Amino acid sequence: MALRPPVMMVVQMALDQPASQVEIRPLGAVLGAEVIGADLSVPMPRALLDRLRHALDEHKVLVFRDQRLSKQDMVSVSRQWGSLGEHIMQGAAAEDCKEVNVLSNIGADGKPTGKHTDETAKRWHTDRSWMPKPAMATLLYGVKVPRSGGDTLFANTTKAYEALPDEVKSRIEHLEAIHSIEYSRRAGRGVPATADEIRRAPPVNHPLARVHPATGKKAIYVGCHAWKVDGMGEEEGRALLDYLNGFAVQDRFVYCHKWRPNDLVMWDNRCTYHAATDFDTHNEARLLYRTIVE
């Protein structure tokens, strides 16, 4: 086993990672940028972190290539962005590192189980919108990824909002959706929310058009966790939510990320939706580490 360098050496390595030598390449016109040359296993200097914050605001999804990260590395790099969100779902936290959610289809025998790593994540959503303080960012690290399939789809909900008809923008200006973990599980036919989950994440309101605190731009903020529109009849409200969700995930607003081994993908939940896709769960192994930044 390779030994980690001493603390002083790690600090020096971080200082030797100048922001100017890290390359940020846009992945397309919709959203996303590839970050080349950053080593996330050591602390980032302030200049590099500031540059990456600006890149996240601009591109909404950052893909860090060729990382070698342990669970504790995931915690360390995530904390540089903010406070970590607790994994409230039963069994979501890793036993040896409670801040990390391990998603795997690998059984005790080391072989694929035939089950998807997260079946409910195949619906378009923004993470933890059912919490009073929802996720700012999610970090997902591909320890093992399928040779094909298992892509992650991202929708740019800022671009989607900007493309809405003016009359729709006016209609939703002051409206809020009620987000609910209980509703989301029920609608997605997943494992029902437990009494403890409902207690810790009761239904909560969020604007349909959410203002991004850094850019000042509005984005559609709905997703599959949105239950109904506050103050609107159930049928009318459901129709509006379905319209906004369908509008936001048109191909013109969507980027498909095809995973490479050791990719770390980070996204801004305040202005994107994402959805998992299928892969050959019987023959392909998939192992991901996930953290949430509040």
C-alpha positions as YAML, in Angstrom:
chain: A
units: angstrom
residues:
- id: 1
  name: MET
  ca: [0.00, 0.00, 0.00]
- id: 2
  name: ALA
  ca: [1.33, 3.43, -0.94]
- id: 3
  name: LEU
  ca: [1.96, 5.68, 2.04]
- id: 4
  name: ARG
  ca: [0.55, 9.20, 2.12]
- id: 5
  name: PRO
  ca: [3.13, 12.03, 2.20]
- id: 6
  name: PRO
  ca: [3.68, 13.89, 5.49]
- id: 7
  name: VAL
  ca: [1.35, 16.80, 6.30]
- id: 8
  name: MET
  ca: [3.95, 19.48, 5.49]
- id: 9
  name: MET
  ca: [4.60, 17.85, 2.13]
- id: 10
  name: VAL
  ca: [0.84, 17.74, 1.37]
- id: 11
  name: VAL
  ca: [0.58, 21.47, 2.14]
- id: 12
  name: GLN
  ca: [3.51, 22.19, -0.16]
- id: 13
  name: MET
  ca: [1.96, 20.05, -2.90]
- id: 14
  name: ALA
  ca: [-1.22, 22.10, -2.60]
- id: 15
  name: LEU
  ca: [0.70, 25.34, -2.82]
- id: 16
  name: ASP
  ca: [2.48, 23.98, -5.90]
- id: 17
  name: GLN
  ca: [-0.89, 23.54, -7.67]
- id: 18
  name: PRO
  ca: [-1.30, 27.04, -9.16]
- id: 19
  name: ALA
  ca: [-4.72, 27.99, -10.50]
- id: 20
  name: SER
  ca: [-3.17, 29.13, -13.79]
- id: 21
  name: GLN
  ca: [-1.99, 25.59, -14.61]
- id: 22
  name: VAL
  ca: [-5.45, 24.09, -14.26]
- id: 23
  name: GLU
  ca: [-7.33, 24.05, -17.54]
- id: 24
  name: ILE
  ca: [-11.12, 24.43, -17.76]
- id: 25
  name: ARG
  ca: [-12.63, 23.26, -21.05]
- id: 26
  name: PRO
  ca: [-16.34, 23.73, -21.80]
- id: 27
  name: LEU
  ca: [-18.05, 20.44, -22.63]
- id: 28
  name: GLY
  ca: [-20.63, 22.03, -24.89]
- id: 29
  name: ALA
  ca: [-23.04, 24.90, -25.35]
- id: 30
  name: VAL
  ca: [-25.64, 23.56, -22.91]
- id: 31
  name: LEU
  ca: [-23.61, 23.28, -19.70]
- id: 32
  name: GLY
  ca: [-20.60, 21.54, -18.23]
- id: 33
  name: ALA
  ca: [-16.84, 21.99, -18.19]
- id: 34
  name: GLU
  ca: [-13.94, 19.56, -17.91]
- id: 35
  name: VAL
  ca: [-11.28, 20.42, -15.31]
- id: 36
  name: ILE
  ca: [-7.80, 19.22, -16.30]
- id: 37
  name: GLY
  ca: [-4.77, 19.28, -14.03]
- id: 38
  name: ALA
  ca: [-6.40, 19.62, -10.60]
- id: 39
  name: ASP
  ca: [-5.49, 17.09, -7.90]
- id: 40
  name: LEU
  ca: [-8.40, 16.87, -5.46]
- id: 41
  name: SER
  ca: [-6.59, 14.50, -3.10]
- id: 42
  name: VAL
  ca: [-4.70, 17.48, -1.62]
- id: 43
  name: PRO
  ca: [-6.10, 20.81, -0.34]
- id: 44
  name: MET
  ca: [-6.76, 23.39, -3.03]
- id: 45
  name: PRO
  ca: [-5.17, 26.83, -2.69]
- id: 46
  name: ARG
  ca: [-7.61, 29.72, -2.36]
- id: 47
  name: ALA
  ca: [-6.93, 31.05, -5.87]
- id: 48
  name: LEU
  ca: [-7.81, 27.71, -7.45]
- id: 49
  name: LEU
  ca: [-10.93, 27.25, -5.33]
- id: 50
  name: ASP
  ca: [-12.12, 30.76, -6.26]
- id: 51
  name: ARG
  ca: [-11.54, 30.00, -9.94]
- id: 52
  name: LEU
  ca: [-13.51, 26.77, -9.66]
- id: 53
  name: ARG
  ca: [-16.38, 28.56, -7.87]
- id: 54
  name: HIS
  ca: [-16.63, 30.95, -10.80]
- id: 55
  name: ALA
  ca: [-16.47, 28.00, -13.21]
- id: 56
  name: LEU
  ca: [-19.29, 26.22, -11.36]
- id: 57
  name: ASP
  ca: [-21.42, 29.38, -11.50]
- id: 58
  name: GLU
  ca: [-20.79, 29.65, -15.23]
- id: 59
  name: HIS
  ca: [-20.88, 26.01, -16.36]
- id: 60
  name: LYS
  ca: [-23.08, 24.46, -13.61]
- id: 61
  name: VAL
  ca: [-21.41, 21.04, -13.93]
- id: 62
  name: LEU
  ca: [-17.68, 20.43, -13.43]
- id: 63
  name: VAL
  ca: [-15.97, 17.17, -14.42]
- id: 64
  name: PHE
  ca: [-12.63, 16.50, -12.73]
- id: 65
  name: ARG
  ca: [-10.72, 13.83, -14.65]
- id: 66
  name: ASP
  ca: [-8.30, 11.19, -13.40]
- id: 67
  name: GLN
  ca: [-8.78, 11.55, -9.65]
- id: 68
  name: ARG
  ca: [-7.69, 9.01, -7.02]
- id: 69
  name: LEU
  ca: [-9.91, 9.58, -4.01]
- id: 70
  name: SER
  ca: [-10.74, 7.72, -0.82]
- id: 71
  name: LYS
  ca: [-13.96, 8.35, 1.09]
- id: 72
  name: GLN
  ca: [-12.08, 10.68, 3.42]
- id: 73
  name: ASP
  ca: [-10.66, 12.55, 0.41]
- id: 74
  name: MET
  ca: [-14.24, 13.04, -0.77]
- id: 75
  name: VAL
  ca: [-15.14, 14.53, 2.60]
- id: 76
  name: SER
  ca: [-12.11, 16.83, 2.59]
- id: 77
  name: VAL
  ca: [-12.63, 18.22, -0.90]
- id: 78
  name: SER
  ca: [-16.38, 18.62, -0.34]
- id: 79
  name: ARG
  ca: [-15.86, 20.60, 2.87]
- id: 80
  name: GLN
  ca: [-13.81, 23.14, 0.94]
- id: 81
  name: TRP
  ca: [-17.08, 24.11, -0.77]
- id: 82
  name: GLY
  ca: [-19.24, 24.32, 2.36]
- id: 83
  name: SER
  ca: [-20.98, 22.40, 5.13]
- id: 84
  name: LEU
  ca: [-21.90, 18.81, 4.32]
- id: 85
  name: GLY
  ca: [-25.47, 17.62, 4.31]
- id: 86
  name: GLU
  ca: [-26.42, 14.63, 6.41]
- id: 87
  name: HIS
  ca: [-27.66, 11.50, 4.61]
- id: 88
  name: ILE
  ca: [-31.01, 11.07, 6.35]
- id: 89
  name: MET
  ca: [-32.23, 8.05, 4.37]
- id: 90
  name: GLN
  ca: [-31.80, 4.76, 6.18]
- id: 91
  name: GLY
  ca: [-28.66, 2.94, 5.05]
- id: 92
  name: ALA
  ca: [-27.49, 5.83, 2.86]
- id: 93
  name: ALA
  ca: [-24.35, 6.68, 4.86]
- id: 94
  name: ALA
  ca: [-21.25, 4.51, 4.59]
- id: 95
  name: GLU
  ca: [-20.55, 2.58, 7.79]
- id: 96
  name: ASP
  ca: [-16.94, 3.75, 7.88]
- id: 97
  name: CYS
  ca: [-17.60, 7.36, 6.80]
- id: 98
  name: LYS
  ca: [-21.04, 8.77, 7.60]
- id: 99
  name: GLU
  ca: [-20.60, 11.82, 5.36]
- id: 100
  name: VAL
  ca: [-20.33, 9.66, 2.23]
- id: 101
  name: ASN
  ca: [-23.16, 7.85, 0.46]
- id: 102
  name: VAL
  ca: [-21.92, 4.69, -1.32]
- id: 103
  name: LEU
  ca: [-23.89, 3.65, -4.40]
- id: 104
  name: SER
  ca: [-23.02, 0.16, -5.60]
- id: 105
  name: ASN
  ca: [-24.42, -2.84, -7.41]
- id: 106
  name: ILE
  ca: [-21.56, -5.06, -6.25]
- id: 107
  name: GLY
  ca: [-22.56, -7.94, -3.98]
- id: 108
  name: ALA
  ca: [-20.67, -9.56, -1.11]
- id: 109
  name: ASP
  ca: [-19.19, -12.01, -3.64]
- id: 110
  name: GLY
  ca: [-17.68, -9.12, -5.63]
- id: 111
  name: LYS
  ca: [-20.01, -9.64, -8.58]
- id: 112
  name: PRO
  ca: [-22.78, -7.38, -9.99]
- id: 113
  name: THR
  ca: [-26.13, -8.01, -8.29]
- id: 114
  name: GLY
  ca: [-28.37, -7.17, -11.23]
- id: 115
  name: LYS
  ca: [-29.82, -4.18, -9.37]
- id: 116
  name: HIS
  ca: [-29.44, -0.53, -10.38]
- id: 117
  name: THR
  ca: [-27.30, 1.55, -8.01]
- id: 118
  name: ASP
  ca: [-30.17, 4.02, -7.48]
- id: 119
  name: GLU
  ca: [-33.44, 3.17, -9.24]
- id: 120
  name: THR
  ca: [-35.32, 6.25, -7.99]
- id: 121
  name: ALA
  ca: [-32.60, 8.58, -9.33]
- id: 122
  name: LYS
  ca: [-33.68, 7.82, -12.89]
- id: 123
  name: ARG
  ca: [-36.35, 10.52, -12.51]
- id: 124
  name: TRP
  ca: [-35.41, 14.14, -13.18]
- id: 125
  name: HIS
  ca: [-34.72, 15.88, -9.88]
- id: 126
  name: THR
  ca: [-32.63, 18.35, -7.93]
- id: 127
  name: ASP
  ca: [-31.05, 16.89, -4.81]
- id: 128
  name: ARG
  ca: [-32.70, 17.34, -1.42]
- id: 129
  name: SER
  ca: [-35.27, 19.88, -2.59]
- id: 130
  name: TRP
  ca: [-37.48, 18.26, 0.07]
- id: 131
  name: MET
  ca: [-35.26, 19.81, 2.77]
- id: 132
  name: PRO
  ca: [-35.66, 23.33, 4.24]
- id: 133
  name: LYS
  ca: [-31.98, 23.85, 3.38]
- id: 134
  name: PRO
  ca: [-31.60, 21.94, 0.11]
- id: 135
  name: ALA
  ca: [-28.37, 20.91, -1.57]
- id: 136
  name: MET
  ca: [-26.13, 23.57, -3.06]
- id: 137
  name: ALA
  ca: [-23.90, 21.04, -4.80]
- id: 138
  name: THR
  ca: [-23.50, 17.30, -5.19]
- id: 139
  name: LEU
  ca: [-20.17, 15.55, -5.75]
- id: 140
  name: LEU
  ca: [-20.19, 12.08, -7.31]
- id: 141
  name: TYR
  ca: [-17.01, 10.05, -7.79]
- id: 142
  name: GLY
  ca: [-16.82, 7.07, -10.14]
- id: 143
  name: VAL
  ca: [-14.68, 4.42, -8.42]
- id: 144
  name: LYS
  ca: [-15.95, 1.81, -10.89]
- id: 145
  name: VAL
  ca: [-18.11, 2.64, -13.89]
- id: 146
  name: PRO
  ca: [-19.73, 0.50, -16.62]
- id: 147
  name: ARG
  ca: [-17.98, 0.20, -19.95]
- id: 148
  name: SER
  ca: [-21.21, 1.43, -21.54]
- id: 149
  name: GLY
  ca: [-24.42, 2.89, -20.18]
- id: 150
  name: GLY
  ca: [-24.89, 4.36, -16.73]
- id: 151
  name: ASP
  ca: [-24.70, 7.90, -18.13]
- id: 152
  name: THR
  ca: [-25.91, 10.84, -16.06]
- id: 153
  name: LEU
  ca: [-28.14, 13.43, -17.71]
- id: 154
  name: PHE
  ca: [-28.07, 17.09, -16.68]
- id: 155
  name: ALA
  ca: [-30.56, 19.80, -17.63]
- id: 156
  name: ASN
  ca: [-29.72, 23.51, -17.52]
- id: 157
  name: THR
  ca: [-32.78, 24.98, -15.80]
- id: 158
  name: THR
  ca: [-31.46, 28.54, -16.12]
- id: 159
  name: LYS
  ca: [-31.49, 28.27, -19.90]
- id: 160
  name: ALA
  ca: [-34.89, 26.60, -19.66]
- id: 161
  name: TYR
  ca: [-36.31, 29.45, -17.57]
- id: 162
  name: GLU
  ca: [-34.95, 32.04, -20.00]
- id: 163
  name: ALA
  ca: [-36.68, 30.23, -22.88]
- id: 164
  name: LEU
  ca: [-40.08, 30.12, -21.17]
- id: 165
  name: PRO
  ca: [-42.87, 32.20, -22.76]
- id: 166
  name: ASP
  ca: [-43.19, 35.57, -21.06]
- id: 167
  name: GLU
  ca: [-46.72, 34.79, -19.89]
- id: 168
  name: VAL
  ca: [-45.46, 31.68, -18.07]
- id: 169
  name: LYS
  ca: [-42.65, 33.65, -16.42]
- id: 170
  name: SER
  ca: [-45.22, 36.16, -15.18]
- id: 171
  name: ARG
  ca: [-47.51, 33.40, -13.97]
- id: 172
  name: ILE
  ca: [-44.88, 31.65, -11.83]
- id: 173
  name: GLU
  ca: [-43.14, 34.81, -10.59]
- id: 174
  name: HIS
  ca: [-44.47, 34.59, -7.03]
- id: 175
  name: LEU
  ca: [-45.56, 30.96, -6.89]
- id: 176
  name: GLU
  ca: [-44.03, 28.27, -4.70]
- id: 177
  name: ALA
  ca: [-44.07, 24.49, -4.94]
- id: 178
  name: ILE
  ca: [-44.38, 22.24, -1.92]
- id: 179
  name: HIS
  ca: [-41.65, 19.60, -2.02]
- id: 180
  name: SER
  ca: [-42.14, 16.34, -0.15]
- id: 181
  name: ILE
  ca: [-39.99, 13.25, 0.37]
- id: 182
  name: GLU
  ca: [-43.14, 11.27, 1.15]
- id: 183
  name: TYR
  ca: [-44.78, 12.31, -2.12]
- id: 184
  name: SER
  ca: [-41.61, 11.70, -4.13]
- id: 185
  name: ARG
  ca: [-41.18, 8.15, -2.85]
- id: 186
  name: ARG
  ca: [-44.85, 7.38, -3.43]
- id: 187
  name: ALA
  ca: [-44.92, 8.86, -6.94]
- id: 188
  name: GLY
  ca: [-41.69, 7.08, -7.87]
- id: 189
  name: ARG
  ca: [-42.94, 3.75, -6.48]
- id: 190
  name: GLY
  ca: [-39.84, 3.52, -4.32]
- id: 191
  name: VAL
  ca: [-39.45, 2.39, -0.74]
- id: 192
  name: PRO
  ca: [-41.99, 4.42, 1.29]
- id: 193
  name: ALA
  ca: [-40.54, 7.26, 3.36]
- id: 194
  name: THR
  ca: [-40.11, 6.27, 6.98]
- id: 195
  name: ALA
  ca: [-41.67, 8.16, 9.88]
- id: 196
  name: ASP
  ca: [-38.19, 9.38, 10.84]
- id: 197
  name: GLU
  ca: [-37.48, 10.69, 7.32]
- id: 198
  name: ILE
  ca: [-40.82, 12.52, 7.22]
- id: 199
  name: ARG
  ca: [-40.12, 13.98, 10.68]
- id: 200
  name: ARG
  ca: [-36.70, 15.23, 9.61]
- id: 201
  name: ALA
  ca: [-37.87, 16.42, 6.17]
- id: 202
  name: PRO
  ca: [-41.48, 17.60, 6.40]
- id: 203
  name: PRO
  ca: [-43.06, 19.22, 3.30]
- id: 204
  name: VAL
  ca: [-41.33, 22.50, 2.47]
- id: 205
  name: ASN
  ca: [-41.93, 25.42, 0.08]
- id: 206
  name: HIS
  ca: [-39.49, 26.63, -2.59]
- id: 207
  name: PRO
  ca: [-40.02, 29.15, -5.43]
- id: 208
  name: LEU
  ca: [-40.87, 27.79, -8.86]
- id: 209
  name: ALA
  ca: [-38.45, 30.37, -10.27]
- id: 210
  name: ARG
  ca: [-35.44, 30.30, -7.96]
- id: 211
  name: VAL
  ca: [-32.87, 33.11, -8.00]
- id: 212
  name: HIS
  ca: [-29.27, 31.92, -7.97]
- id: 213
  name: PRO
  ca: [-27.46, 33.75, -5.15]
- id: 214
  name: ALA
  ca: [-24.18, 34.13, -7.08]
- id: 215
  name: THR
  ca: [-25.36, 34.93, -10.62]
- id: 216
  name: GLY
  ca: [-28.73, 36.58, -9.84]
- id: 217
  name: LYS
  ca: [-30.28, 34.53, -12.66]
- id: 218
  name: LYS
  ca: [-33.57, 32.67, -12.28]
- id: 219
  name: ALA
  ca: [-33.94, 28.96, -12.89]
- id: 220
  name: ILE
  ca: [-36.86, 26.54, -12.94]
- id: 221
  name: TYR
  ca: [-36.77, 24.79, -9.57]
- id: 222
  name: VAL
  ca: [-39.23, 21.90, -9.58]
- id: 223
  name: GLY
  ca: [-38.15, 18.31, -10.28]
- id: 224
  name: CYS
  ca: [-39.82, 15.08, -9.23]
- id: 225
  name: HIS
  ca: [-39.81, 15.96, -5.51]
- id: 226
  name: ALA
  ca: [-42.27, 18.82, -6.09]
- id: 227
  name: TRP
  ca: [-45.68, 17.74, -4.83]
- id: 228
  name: LYS
  ca: [-48.07, 20.60, -5.56]
- id: 229
  name: VAL
  ca: [-48.24, 24.37, -6.03]
- id: 230
  name: ASP
  ca: [-49.03, 26.25, -2.83]
- id: 231
  name: GLY
  ca: [-52.41, 27.98, -3.02]
- id: 232
  name: MET
  ca: [-53.45, 26.31, -6.28]
- id: 233
  name: GLY
  ca: [-55.91, 23.49, -6.88]
- id: 234
  name: GLU
  ca: [-54.33, 20.06, -7.07]
- id: 235
  name: GLU
  ca: [-55.17, 19.37, -10.72]
- id: 236
  name: GLU
  ca: [-54.18, 22.84, -11.94]
- id: 237
  name: GLY
  ca: [-51.01, 22.83, -9.86]
- id: 238
  name: ARG
  ca: [-49.98, 19.37, -11.05]
- id: 239
  name: ALA
  ca: [-50.48, 20.44, -14.66]
- id: 240
  name: LEU
  ca: [-48.21, 23.46, -14.12]
- id: 241
  name: LEU
  ca: [-45.48, 21.40, -12.43]
- id: 242
  name: ASP
  ca: [-45.60, 18.78, -15.18]
- id: 243
  name: TYR
  ca: [-45.38, 21.50, -17.83]
- id: 244
  name: LEU
  ca: [-42.33, 23.12, -16.20]
- id: 245
  name: ASN
  ca: [-40.57, 19.80, -15.71]
- id: 246
  name: GLY
  ca: [-41.22, 18.72, -19.28]
- id: 247
  name: PHE
  ca: [-40.10, 22.08, -20.64]
- id: 248
  name: ALA
  ca: [-36.84, 22.02, -18.64]
- id: 249
  name: VAL
  ca: [-35.66, 18.63, -19.90]
- id: 250
  name: GLN
  ca: [-35.97, 19.22, -23.64]
- id: 251
  name: ASP
  ca: [-32.91, 18.01, -25.56]
- id: 252
  name: ARG
  ca: [-31.78, 21.59, -26.20]
- id: 253
  name: PHE
  ca: [-31.19, 22.04, -22.45]
- id: 254
  name: VAL
  ca: [-29.63, 18.63, -21.71]
- id: 255
  name: TYR
  ca: [-26.02, 17.40, -21.48]
- id: 256
  name: CYS
  ca: [-25.27, 13.66, -21.24]
- id: 257
  name: HIS
  ca: [-22.22, 12.76, -19.17]
- id: 258
  name: LYS
  ca: [-20.54, 9.53, -20.22]
- id: 259
  name: TRP
  ca: [-18.48, 8.40, -17.27]
- id: 260
  name: ARG
  ca: [-14.80, 7.52, -17.35]
- id: 261
  name: PRO
  ca: [-13.14, 5.68, -14.45]
- id: 262
  name: ASN
  ca: [-12.04, 8.10, -11.70]
- id: 263
  name: ASP
  ca: [-14.23, 11.00, -12.87]
- id: 264
  name: LEU
  ca: [-15.48, 13.25, -10.11]
- id: 265
  name: VAL
  ca: [-18.56, 15.14, -11.28]
- id: 266
  name: MET
  ca: [-19.84, 18.12, -9.32]
- id: 267
  name: TRP
  ca: [-23.04, 20.00, -10.08]
- id: 268
  name: ASP
  ca: [-25.02, 22.99, -8.87]
- id: 269
  name: ASN
  ca: [-28.46, 21.81, -7.72]
- id: 270
  name: ARG
  ca: [-29.83, 25.36, -7.68]
- id: 271
  name: CYS
  ca: [-29.91, 25.60, -11.47]
- id: 272
  name: THR
  ca: [-29.83, 22.04, -12.81]
- id: 273
  name: TYR
  ca: [-31.84, 18.84, -12.83]
- id: 274
  name: HIS
  ca: [-30.15, 15.46, -13.22]
- id: 275
  name: ALA
  ca: [-31.22, 11.88, -13.87]
- id: 276
  name: ALA
  ca: [-29.48, 8.50, -13.84]
- id: 277
  name: THR
  ca: [-29.78, 6.07, -16.76]
- id: 278
  name: ASP
  ca: [-29.78, 2.29, -17.16]
- id: 279
  name: PHE
  ca: [-26.81, -0.01, -17.70]
- id: 280
  name: ASP
  ca: [-26.20, -3.77, -17.78]
- id: 281
  name: THR
  ca: [-26.59, -4.31, -14.05]
- id: 282
  name: HIS
  ca: [-26.05, -8.09, -14.33]
- id: 283
  name: ASN
  ca: [-22.62, -7.87, -16.00]
- id: 284
  name: GLU
  ca: [-21.26, -4.40, -15.27]
- id: 285
  name: ALA
  ca: [-20.01, -3.22, -11.85]
- id: 286
  name: ARG
  ca: [-20.72, 0.31, -10.70]
- id: 287
  name: LEU
  ca: [-19.38, 1.89, -7.50]
- id: 288
  name: LEU
  ca: [-19.83, 5.58, -6.69]
- id: 289
  name: TYR
  ca: [-19.07, 7.82, -3.71]
- id: 290
  name: ARG
  ca: [-21.45, 10.73, -3.16]
- id: 291
  name: THR
  ca: [-21.42, 13.79, -0.91]
- id: 292
  name: ILE
  ca: [-23.80, 16.71, -0.54]
- id: 293
  name: VAL
  ca: [-22.81, 20.32, 0.12]
- id: 294
  name: GLU
  ca: [-25.61, 22.35, 1.75]
...
